[in-house]
């Protein structure tokens, strides 16, 4: 199954994964991945988006991500302005955006609603409430479920999770590939059992979301 969101490791990037990075030192490697997105987390925001914009123009296959809001880090106003700038860049350049959000779901939705236009969006490792999920779906956001879903209240929604646009991700962030295939396959099997979807159907669904995000 195509992995909708993971991070770089010591192995060469695979054609079966979407690599996102929030570390500037990894941008150059992600540029050479078959499917990749470059971004920055709220802990290390620059003054503007000029450098990111230039790289995106130079590499038309690149997407944007991760970027978003995180209550663990200071300067919420700067976080919001940076996110809005990159959403506008994504619309301008017709790129998708992988969203990062930690305990600021309501504000993220407000920002998305307030934008004149939205790019294609993936909310990675989504674990908010079902109500937040429905609001995001109304904005055509794809909800990406990673292994952390198993330990969230949202997993109690079971089959209802598949009523909204969704995909699956590993969110693999270890420095090597150790354990990656086993963890990724176990997550697929668990989600299939939770939602009563076949693995083949989940594979097709992730392929469809890859096409949307990487177009």
FIKOLZA-1660 file (N, C-alpha, C; in steps of 0.1 Angstrom, whole numbers, plus 5000, padded with zeros to 4 digits):
% residues 215
   i   px   py   pz ch aa at
   1 5008 4988 5000  A  X  N
   1 5000 5000 5000  A  X CA
   1 5009 5013 5000  A  X  C
   2 5005 5022 4992  A  X  N
   2 5012 5035 4992  A  X CA
   2 5010 5042 5005  A  X  C
   3 5021 5047 5011  A  X  N
   3 5022 5053 5024  A  X CA
   3 5020 5068 5022  A  X  C
   4 5009 5074 5027  A  X  N
   4 5006 5088 5025  A  X CA
   4 5014 5098 5033  A  X  C
   5 5021 5093 5043  A  X  N
   5 5030 5103 5051  A  X CA
   5 5040 5095 5059  A  X  C
   6 5052 5098 5056  A  X  N
   6 5063 5093 5065  A  X CA
   6 5075 5102 5063  A  X  C
   7 5086 5099 5071  A  X  N
   7 5097 5108 5071  A  X CA
   7 5109 5100 5066  A  X  C
   8 5120 5108 5063  A  X  N
   8 5132 5102 5057  A  X CA
   8 5139 5092 5067  A  X  C
   9 5146 5083 5062  A  X  N
   9 5155 5074 5070  A  X CA
   9 5168 5073 5062  A  X  C
  10 5177 5064 5067  A  X  N
  10 5190 5062 5060  A  X CA
  10 5188 5055 5047  A  X  C
  11 5176 5049 5044  A  X  N
  11 5174 5042 5032  A  X CA
  11 5170 5053 5021  A  X  C
  12 5173 5049 5008  A  X  N
  12 5169 5057 4997  A  X CA
  12 5153 5058 4997  A  X  C
  13 5148 5070 4993  A  X  N
  13 5134 5072 4992  A  X CA
  13 5127 5062 4982  A  X  C
  14 5116 5057 4986  A  X  N
  14 5109 5047 4979  A  X CA
  14 5098 5053 4970  A  X  C
  15 5094 5047 4959  A  X  N
  15 5083 5051 4951  A  X CA
  15 5069 5048 4958  A  X  C
  16 5070 5041 4969  A  X  N
  16 5057 5036 4975  A  X CA
  16 5054 5045 4987  A  X  C
  17 5060 5057 4988  A  X  N
  17 5058 5065 5000  A  X CA
  17 5058 5080 4997  A  X  C
  18 5051 5088 5004  A  X  N
  18 5051 5102 5003  A  X CA
  18 5059 5107 5015  A  X  C
  19 5070 5113 5012  A  X  N
  19 5080 5118 5022  A  X CA
  19 5077 5133 5025  A  X  C
  20 5075 5136 5038  A  X  N
  20 5073 5150 5042  A  X CA
  20 5084 5153 5052  A  X  C
  21 5089 5166 5052  A  X  N
  21 5099 5170 5062  A  X CA
  21 5096 5184 5067  A  X  C
  22 5099 5186 5079  A  X  N
  22 5098 5199 5085  A  X CA
  22 5111 5204 5090  A  X  C
  23 5122 5198 5084  A  X  N
  23 5136 5201 5088  A  X CA
  23 5143 5207 5075  A  X  C
  24 5147 5219 5076  A  X  N
  24 5154 5225 5065  A  X CA
  24 5166 5217 5059  A  X  C
  25 5173 5210 5069  A  X  N
  25 5185 5203 5064  A  X CA
  25 5181 5190 5056  A  X  C
  26 5168 5187 5056  A  X  N
  26 5164 5175 5048  A  X CA
  26 5158 5179 5035  A  X  C
  27 5156 5192 5032  A  X  N
  27 5149 5196 5020  A  X CA
  27 5156 5190 5008  A  X  C
  28 5169 5191 5007  A  X  N
  28 5177 5186 4995  A  X CA
  28 5174 5172 4992  A  X  C
  29 5173 5163 5003  A  X  N
  29 5171 5149 5000  A  X CA
  29 5157 5147 4996  A  X  C
  30 5147 5154 5002  A  X  N
  30 5133 5152 4998  A  X CA
  30 5131 5156 4983  A  X  C
  31 5138 5166 4979  A  X  N
  31 5137 5171 4965  A  X CA
  31 5139 5159 4955  A  X  C
  32 5147 5150 4959  A  X  N
  32 5151 5139 4950  A  X CA
  32 5142 5126 4952  A  X  C
  33 5132 5127 4961  A  X  N
  33 5123 5116 4964  A  X CA
  33 5112 5116 4953  A  X  C
  34 5107 5105 4949  A  X  N
  34 5097 5104 4938  A  X CA
  34 5084 5112 4943  A  X  C
  35 5081 5111 4956  A  X  N
  35 5070 5119 4961  A  X CA
  35 5075 5125 4974  A  X  C
  36 5074 5139 4974  A  X  N
  36 5079 5146 4986  A  X CA
  36 5073 5159 4988  A  X  C
  37 5074 5164 5000  A  X  N
  37 5069 5177 5005  A  X CA
  37 5079 5183 5014  A  X  C
  38 5081 5196 5013  A  X  N
  38 5090 5203 5022  A  X CA
  38 5082 5214 5030  A  X  C
  39 5086 5215 5043  A  X  N
  39 5079 5225 5051  A  X CA
  39 5088 5227 5064  A  X  C
  40 5081 5234 5073  A  X  N
  40 5088 5237 5086  A  X CA
  40 5078 5237 5097  A  X  C
  41 5082 5231 5108  A  X  N
  41 5073 5231 5120  A  X CA
  41 5073 5245 5127  A  X  C
  42 5063 5247 5135  A  X  N
  42 5062 5260 5142  A  X CA
  42 5074 5263 5152  A  X  C
  43 5082 5254 5154  A  X  N
  43 5094 5256 5163  A  X CA
  43 5105 5263 5156  A  X  C
  44 5105 5265 5143  A  X  N
  44 5116 5270 5136  A  X CA
  44 5112 5278 5124  A  X  C
  45 5103 5287 5126  A  X  N
  45 5097 5295 5115  A  X CA
  45 5107 5306 5110  A  X  C
  46 5108 5308 5097  A  X  N
  46 5116 5319 5092  A  X CA
  46 5108 5332 5091  A  X  C
  47 5114 5342 5087  A  X  N
  47 5107 5355 5086  A  X CA
  47 5097 5355 5075  A  X  C
  48 5099 5347 5065  A  X  N
  48 5090 5346 5053  A  X CA
  48 5091 5333 5046  A  X  C
  49 5084 5332 5035  A  X  N
  49 5083 5320 5027  A  X CA
  49 5091 5320 5014  A  X  C
  50 5099 5330 5013  A  X  N
  50 5106 5332 5000  A  X CA
  50 5115 5320 4996  A  X  C
  51 5122 5314 5006  A  X  N
  51 5131 5303 5002  A  X CA
  51 5123 5291 4998  A  X  C
  52 5112 5288 5006  A  X  N
  52 5103 5277 5002  A  X CA
  52 5097 5279 4988  A  X  C
  53 5093 5291 4986  A  X  N
  53 5086 5294 4973  A  X CA
  53 5096 5292 4962  A  X  C
  54 5108 5296 4963  A  X  N
  54 5118 5295 4953  A  X CA
  54 5121 5280 4950  A  X  C
  55 5122 5272 4960  A  X  N
  55 5124 5257 4958  A  X CA
  55 5112 5251 4951  A  X  C
  56 5100 5255 4955  A  X  N
  56 5088 5249 4949  A  X CA
  56 5087 5253 4934  A  X  C
  57 5091 5265 4931  A  X  N
  57 5091 5269 4917  A  X CA
  57 5101 5261 4909  A  X  C
  58 5113 5259 4915  A  X  N
  58 5124 5252 4908  A  X CA
  58 5121 5237 4907  A  X  C
  59 5112 5231 4915  A  X  N
  59 5110 5217 4915  A  X CA
  59 5095 5215 4915  A  X  C
  60 5089 5215 4903  A  X  N
  60 5074 5214 4902  A  X CA
  60 5067 5202 4908  A  X  C
  61 5075 5191 4910  A  X  N
  61 5069 5179 4916  A  X CA
  61 5068 5180 4931  A  X  C
  62 5074 5189 4938  A  X  N
  62 5074 5191 4952  A  X CA
  62 5061 5196 4957  A  X  C
  63 5056 5191 4968  A  X  N
  63 5044 5196 4975  A  X CA
  63 5049 5203 4988  A  X  C
  64 5040 5207 4996  A  X  N
  64 5043 5215 5008  A  X CA
  64 5039 5207 5021  A  X  C
  65 5048 5206 5031  A  X  N
  65 5044 5199 5043  A  X CA
  65 5057 5194 5050  A  X  C
  66 5057 5193 5063  A  X  N
  66 5045 5197 5071  A  X CA
  66 5045 5212 5074  A  X  C
  67 5034 5217 5077  A  X  N
  67 5032 5231 5081  A  X CA
  67 5019 5231 5089  A  X  C
  68 5019 5240 5099  A  X  N
  68 5006 5241 5107  A  X CA
  68 5008 5248 5120  A  X  C
  69 4999 5244 5130  A  X  N
  69 4998 5250 5143  A  X CA
  69 5002 5240 5154  A  X  C
  70 5009 5245 5164  A  X  N
  70 5013 5236 5175  A  X CA
  70 5013 5244 5188  A  X  C
  71 5004 5240 5197  A  X  N
  71 5004 5247 5210  A  X CA
  71 5016 5245 5219  A  X  C
  72 5025 5236 5215  A  X  N
  72 5037 5233 5223  A  X CA
  72 5047 5244 5221  A  X  C
  73 5046 5252 5210  A  X  N
  73 5056 5262 5206  A  X CA
  73 5050 5276 5208  A  X  C
  74 5059 5286 5210  A  X  N
  74 5055 5300 5212  A  X CA
  74 5051 5306 5199  A  X  C
  75 5047 5319 5200  A  X  N
  75 5044 5328 5189  A  X CA
  75 5032 5323 5180  A  X  C
  76 5021 5321 5186  A  X  N
  76 5009 5316 5178  A  X CA
  76 5006 5325 5166  A  X  C
  77 5008 5338 5168  A  X  N
  77 5005 5347 5157  A  X CA
  77 5014 5344 5145  A  X  C
  78 5027 5342 5147  A  X  N
  78 5036 5339 5136  A  X CA
  78 5033 5326 5130  A  X  C
  79 5029 5316 5138  A  X  N
  79 5025 5303 5133  A  X CA
  79 5014 5305 5123  A  X  C
  80 5004 5313 5127  A  X  N
  80 4992 5315 5118  A  X CA
  80 4995 5322 5105  A  X  C
  81 5003 5333 5107  A  X  N
  81 5007 5340 5095  A  X CA
  81 5015 5332 5085  A  X  C
  82 5024 5324 5090  A  X  N
  82 5033 5316 5082  A  X CA
  82 5024 5305 5074  A  X  C
  83 5015 5299 5082  A  X  N
  83 5006 5289 5076  A  X CA
  83 4997 5296 5064  A  X  C
  84 4992 5308 5067  A  X  N
  84 4983 5314 5057  A  X CA
  84 4992 5317 5045  A  X  C
  85 5004 5322 5047  A  X  N
  85 5013 5325 5035  A  X CA
  85 5015 5313 5027  A  X  C
  86 5018 5301 5033  A  X  N
  86 5020 5289 5026  A  X CA
  86 5008 5284 5019  A  X  C
  87 4996 5286 5025  A  X  N
  87 4984 5281 5019  A  X CA
  87 4982 5289 5006  A  X  C
  88 4985 5302 5006  A  X  N
  88 4984 5311 4994  A  X CA
  88 4994 5306 4983  A  X  C
  89 5006 5303 4988  A  X  N
  89 5016 5298 4978  A  X CA
  89 5011 5285 4972  A  X  C
  90 5006 5276 4980  A  X  N
  90 5001 5264 4975  A  X CA
  90 4990 5266 4964  A  X  C
  91 4981 5275 4966  A  X  N
  91 4971 5278 4957  A  X CA
  91 4977 5284 4944  A  X  C
  92 4986 5293 4946  A  X  N
  92 4993 5299 4934  A  X CA
  92 5000 5289 4926  A  X  C
  93 5008 5280 4932  A  X  N
  93 5016 5270 4925  A  X CA
  93 5009 5257 4922  A  X  C
  94 4996 5256 4927  A  X  N
  94 4988 5244 4926  A  X CA
  94 4995 5232 4932  A  X  C
  95 4999 5233 4945  A  X  N
  95 5005 5222 4952  A  X CA
  95 4996 5218 4964  A  X  C
  96 4998 5206 4968  A  X  N
  96 4990 5202 4980  A  X CA
  96 4998 5206 4993  A  X  C
  97 4991 5205 5004  A  X  N
  97 4997 5209 5017  A  X CA
  97 4994 5198 5027  A  X  C
  98 5004 5193 5034  A  X  N
  98 5003 5184 5045  A  X CA
  98 5003 5192 5058  A  X  C
  99 4991 5191 5065  A  X  N
  99 4989 5199 5077  A  X CA
  99 4994 5192 5090  A  X  C
 100 5000 5200 5098  A  X  N
 100 5005 5195 5112  A  X CA
 100 4996 5203 5122  A  X  C
 101 4990 5196 5131  A  X  N
 101 4982 5203 5141  A  X CA
 101 4983 5196 5155  A  X  C
 102 4987 5203 5165  A  X  N
 102 4987 5198 5179  A  X CA
 102 4979 5207 5188  A  X  C
 103 4968 5203 5192  A  X  N
 103 4959 5209 5202  A  X CA
 103 4955 5224 5198  A  X  C
 104 4953 5225 5185  A  X  N
 104 4948 5238 5179  A  X CA
 104 4939 5236 5168  A  X  C
 105 4931 5225 5169  A  X  N
 105 4922 5221 5158  A  X CA
 105 4912 5232 5155  A  X  C
 106 4906 5237 5165  A  X  N
 106 4895 5248 5163  A  X CA
 106 4901 5259 5155  A  X  C
 107 4912 5264 5159  A  X  N
 107 4918 5276 5152  A  X CA
 107 4923 5272 5138  A  X  C
 108 4928 5260 5136  A  X  N
 108 4931 5256 5123  A  X CA
 108 4919 5256 5113  A  X  C
 109 4908 5251 5118  A  X  N
 109 4896 5251 5110  A  X CA
 109 4891 5266 5107  A  X  C
 110 4893 5275 5117  A  X  N
 110 4889 5289 5114  A  X CA
 110 4897 5295 5103  A  X  C
 111 4910 5292 5104  A  X  N
 111 4919 5297 5093  A  X CA
 111 4916 5292 5080  A  X  C
 112 4913 5279 5079  A  X  N
 112 4909 5273 5066  A  X CA
 112 4896 5279 5061  A  X  C
 113 4887 5281 5070  A  X  N
 113 4874 5286 5065  A  X CA
 113 4876 5301 5060  A  X  C
 114 4885 5308 5066  A  X  N
 114 4887 5322 5062  A  X CA
 114 4895 5324 5050  A  X  C
 115 4901 5314 5044  A  X  N
 115 4909 5315 5032  A  X CA
 115 4900 5317 5020  A  X  C
 116 4904 5326 5011  A  X  N
 116 4896 5328 4999  A  X CA
 116 4895 5315 4990  A  X  C
 117 4906 5309 4989  A  X  N
 117 4907 5296 4982  A  X CA
 117 4916 5286 4990  A  X  C
 118 4914 5273 4988  A  X  N
 118 4922 5264 4995  A  X CA
 118 4929 5254 4985  A  X  C
 119 4941 5250 4988  A  X  N
 119 4947 5240 4980  A  X CA
 119 4942 5226 4984  A  X  C
 120 4948 5216 4978  A  X  N
 120 4945 5202 4982  A  X CA
 120 4952 5200 4996  A  X  C
 121 4944 5194 5005  A  X  N
 121 4949 5193 5019  A  X CA
 121 4949 5179 5025  A  X  C
 122 4960 5176 5032  A  X  N
 122 4960 5163 5039  A  X CA
 122 4963 5167 5054  A  X  C
 123 4954 5163 5063  A  X  N
 123 4956 5165 5077  A  X CA
 123 4963 5153 5083  A  X  C
 124 4976 5153 5085  A  X  N
 124 4983 5141 5088  A  X CA
 124 4982 5137 5103  A  X  C
 125 4982 5124 5105  A  X  N
 125 4981 5118 5118  A  X CA
 125 4969 5124 5126  A  X  C
 126 4957 5124 5119  A  X  N
 126 4946 5130 5125  A  X CA
 126 4941 5122 5137  A  X  C
 127 4938 5129 5148  A  X  N
 127 4933 5122 5160  A  X CA
 127 4923 5130 5168  A  X  C
 128 4918 5140 5161  A  X  N
 128 4908 5149 5168  A  X CA
 128 4894 5142 5170  A  X  C
 129 4884 5150 5173  A  X  N
 129 4871 5144 5175  A  X CA
 129 4864 5142 5162  A  X  C
 130 4854 5134 5162  A  X  N
 130 4846 5131 5149  A  X CA
 130 4840 5144 5144  A  X  C
 131 4836 5153 5153  A  X  N
 131 4830 5166 5149  A  X CA
 131 4840 5174 5142  A  X  C
 132 4852 5175 5147  A  X  N
 132 4863 5182 5140  A  X CA
 132 4866 5175 5126  A  X  C
 133 4865 5162 5126  A  X  N
 133 4867 5155 5113  A  X CA
 133 4857 5159 5103  A  X  C
 134 4844 5159 5107  A  X  N
 134 4834 5163 5098  A  X CA
 134 4835 5177 5093  A  X  C
 135 4839 5187 5102  A  X  N
 135 4842 5200 5097  A  X CA
 135 4853 5201 5087  A  X  C
 136 4863 5193 5090  A  X  N
 136 4875 5193 5080  A  X CA
 136 4870 5187 5067  A  X  C
 137 4862 5177 5067  A  X  N
 137 4857 5171 5055  A  X CA
 137 4849 5180 5047  A  X  C
 138 4842 5189 5053  A  X  N
 138 4834 5199 5046  A  X CA
 138 4843 5209 5038  A  X  C
 139 4855 5210 5042  A  X  N
 139 4865 5218 5035  A  X CA
 139 4873 5210 5025  A  X  C
 140 4869 5198 5023  A  X  N
 140 4876 5188 5014  A  X CA
 140 4890 5184 5019  A  X  C
 141 4892 5184 5032  A  X  N
 141 4905 5180 5037  A  X CA
 141 4905 5165 5038  A  X  C
 142 4916 5159 5034  A  X  N
 142 4917 5144 5035  A  X CA
 142 4923 5141 5049  A  X  C
 143 4917 5133 5057  A  X  N
 143 4921 5129 5070  A  X CA
 143 4930 5117 5069  A  X  C
 144 4942 5118 5074  A  X  N
 144 4952 5107 5073  A  X CA
 144 4954 5101 5086  A  X  C
 145 4951 5088 5087  A  X  N
 145 4951 5081 5100  A  X CA
 145 4964 5072 5101  A  X  C
 146 4972 5075 5111  A  X  N
 146 4984 5068 5114  A  X CA
 146 4982 5058 5126  A  X  C
 147 4993 5052 5130  A  X  N
 147 4992 5042 5141  A  X CA
 147 4987 5048 5154  A  X  C
 148 4989 5061 5156  A  X  N
 148 4984 5067 5169  A  X CA
 148 4969 5066 5170  A  X  C
 149 4962 5065 5159  A  X  N
 149 4948 5064 5159  A  X CA
 149 4943 5053 5169  A  X  C
 150 4950 5042 5170  A  X  N
 150 4947 5031 5178  A  X CA
 150 4945 5035 5192  A  X  C
 151 4952 5045 5197  A  X  N
 151 4952 5049 5211  A  X CA
 151 4943 5062 5213  A  X  C
 152 4936 5066 5204  A  X  N
 152 4927 5078 5205  A  X CA
 152 4913 5074 5206  A  X  C
 153 4905 5083 5212  A  X  N
 153 4890 5081 5213  A  X CA
 153 4884 5080 5199  A  X  C
 154 4890 5086 5189  A  X  N
 154 4884 5086 5176  A  X CA
 154 4883 5072 5170  A  X  C
 155 4891 5063 5175  A  X  N
 155 4891 5049 5169  A  X CA
 155 4878 5042 5173  A  X  C
 156 4871 5048 5183  A  X  N
 156 4858 5042 5187  A  X CA
 156 4847 5045 5177  A  X  C
 157 4850 5053 5167  A  X  N
 157 4840 5056 5157  A  X CA
 157 4839 5045 5147  A  X  C
 158 4849 5036 5146  A  X  N
 158 4849 5024 5138  A  X CA
 158 4846 5027 5123  A  X  C
 159 4835 5021 5118  A  X  N
 159 4832 5022 5104  A  X CA
 159 4829 5037 5100  A  X  C
 160 4825 5045 5109  A  X  N
 160 4821 5059 5105  A  X CA
 160 4834 5066 5100  A  X  C
 161 4846 5062 5104  A  X  N
 161 4858 5068 5099  A  X CA
 161 4859 5068 5084  A  X  C
 162 4853 5059 5077  A  X  N
 162 4854 5058 5063  A  X CA
 162 4843 5065 5056  A  X  C
 163 4834 5072 5063  A  X  N
 163 4824 5080 5056  A  X CA
 163 4829 5094 5052  A  X  C
 164 4841 5097 5057  A  X  N
 164 4847 5110 5053  A  X CA
 164 4860 5107 5045  A  X  C
 165 4864 5117 5037  A  X  N
 165 4877 5115 5029  A  X CA
 165 4889 5111 5038  A  X  C
 166 4895 5100 5035  A  X  N
 166 4906 5096 5044  A  X CA
 166 4917 5088 5037  A  X  C
 167 4928 5086 5043  A  X  N
 167 4938 5078 5038  A  X CA
 167 4946 5072 5050  A  X  C
 168 4956 5064 5047  A  X  N
 168 4964 5058 5058  A  X CA
 168 4978 5062 5056  A  X  C
 169 4985 5063 5068  A  X  N
 169 4999 5067 5068  A  X CA
 169 5007 5059 5079  A  X  C
 170 5020 5058 5077  A  X  N
 170 5028 5051 5088  A  X CA
 170 5033 5061 5098  A  X  C
 171 5035 5074 5093  A  X  N
 171 5042 5084 5101  A  X CA
 171 5056 5079 5106  A  X  C
 172 5062 5071 5098  A  X  N
 172 5075 5065 5102  A  X CA
 172 5085 5076 5104  A  X  C
 173 5092 5077 5115  A  X  N
 173 5102 5087 5117  A  X CA
 173 5115 5083 5124  A  X  C
 174 5117 5070 5123  A  X  N
 174 5130 5064 5128  A  X CA
 174 5141 5066 5118  A  X  C
 175 5154 5067 5123  A  X  N
 175 5165 5069 5114  A  X CA
 175 5168 5058 5104  A  X  C
 176 5162 5046 5107  A  X  N
 176 5164 5035 5098  A  X CA
 176 5151 5029 5095  A  X  C
 177 5151 5018 5086  A  X  N
 177 5139 5012 5082  A  X CA
 177 5135 5000 5092  A  X  C
 178 5142 4999 5102  A  X  N
 178 5140 4988 5112  A  X CA
 178 5125 4988 5117  A  X  C
 179 5118 4977 5115  A  X  N
 179 5104 4976 5119  A  X CA
 179 5094 4983 5111  A  X  C
 180 5098 4990 5101  A  X  N
 180 5089 4998 5093  A  X CA
 180 5079 4989 5086  A  X  C
 181 5083 4979 5078  A  X  N
 181 5073 4970 5071  A  X CA
 181 5063 4964 5080  A  X  C
 182 5068 4959 5092  A  X  N
 182 5059 4952 5101  A  X CA
 182 5049 4962 5107  A  X  C
 183 5053 4974 5111  A  X  N
 183 5044 4983 5117  A  X CA
 183 5034 4988 5107  A  X  C
 184 5038 4991 5095  A  X  N
 184 5030 4996 5085  A  X CA
 184 5019 4986 5081  A  X  C
 185 5023 4974 5079  A  X  N
 185 5013 4963 5076  A  X CA
 185 5004 4960 5087  A  X  C
 186 5009 4961 5099  A  X  N
 186 5000 4958 5111  A  X CA
 186 4989 4969 5112  A  X  C
 187 4993 4982 5109  A  X  N
 187 4984 4993 5109  A  X CA
 187 4973 4991 5099  A  X  C
 188 4977 4987 5087  A  X  N
 188 4967 4984 5076  A  X CA
 188 4957 4973 5080  A  X  C
 189 4962 4962 5086  A  X  N
 189 4953 4951 5090  A  X CA
 189 4944 4956 5101  A  X  C
 190 4949 4963 5111  A  X  N
 190 4941 4968 5122  A  X CA
 190 4930 4977 5117  A  X  C
 191 4933 4986 5108  A  X  N
 191 4923 4996 5103  A  X CA
 191 4913 4988 5094  A  X  C
 192 4917 4978 5087  A  X  N
 192 4908 4970 5079  A  X CA
 192 4898 4963 5088  A  X  C
 193 4902 4958 5099  A  X  N
 193 4894 4951 5108  A  X CA
 193 4884 4961 5115  A  X  C
 194 4890 4972 5119  A  X  N
 194 4882 4982 5126  A  X CA
 194 4870 4987 5117  A  X  C
 195 4872 4989 5104  A  X  N
 195 4863 4996 5096  A  X CA
 195 4855 4986 5086  A  X  C
 196 4859 4973 5087  A  X  N
 196 4853 4963 5078  A  X CA
 196 4856 4966 5063  A  X  C
 197 4867 4972 5060  A  X  N
 197 4871 4974 5047  A  X CA
 197 4882 4963 5043  A  X  C
 198 4882 4959 5031  A  X  N
 198 4892 4949 5027  A  X CA
 198 4905 4957 5025  A  X  C
 199 4916 4949 5026  A  X  N
 199 4929 4955 5023  A  X CA
 199 4930 4960 5009  A  X  C
 200 4924 4953 4999  A  X  N
 200 4925 4957 4985  A  X CA
 200 4917 4971 4984  A  X  C
 201 4906 4972 4991  A  X  N
 201 4899 4985 4990  A  X CA
 201 4907 4996 4996  A  X  C
 202 4914 4994 5007  A  X  N
 202 4922 5004 5013  A  X CA
 202 4934 5008 5004  A  X  C
 203 4940 4998 4997  A  X  N
 203 4950 5001 4988  A  X CA
 203 4945 5010 4977  A  X  C
 204 4934 5007 4971  A  X  N
 204 4928 5016 4960  A  X CA
 204 4925 5030 4966  A  X  C
 205 4920 5031 4978  A  X  N
 205 4917 5044 4984  A  X CA
 205 4930 5052 4985  A  X  C
 206 4941 5046 4990  A  X  N
 206 4953 5053 4992  A  X CA
 206 4959 5057 4978  A  X  C
 207 4958 5049 4968  A  X  N
 207 4962 5052 4955  A  X CA
 207 4955 5065 4949  A  X  C
 208 4942 5065 4952  A  X  N
 208 4934 5076 4948  A  X CA
 208 4938 5089 4955  A  X  C
 209 4941 5088 4968  A  X  N
 209 4946 5100 4975  A  X CA
 209 4959 5104 4971  A  X  C
 210 4968 5095 4967  A  X  N
 210 4981 5099 4962  A  X CA
 210 4980 5107 4949  A  X  C
 211 4971 5103 4940  A  X  N
 211 4968 5110 4928  A  X CA
 211 4964 5124 4930  A  X  C
 212 4955 5126 4940  A  X  N
 212 4950 5139 4944  A  X CA
 212 4961 5148 4949  A  X  C
 213 4969 5142 4958  A  X  N
 213 4979 5151 4965  A  X CA
 213 4991 5153 4957  A  X  C
 214 4995 5144 4948  A  X  N
 214 5007 5146 4940  A  X CA
 214 5005 5151 4926  A  X  C
 215 4992 5155 4923  A  X  N
 215 4989 5159 4909  A  X CA
 215 4996 5172 4906  A  X  C
% end
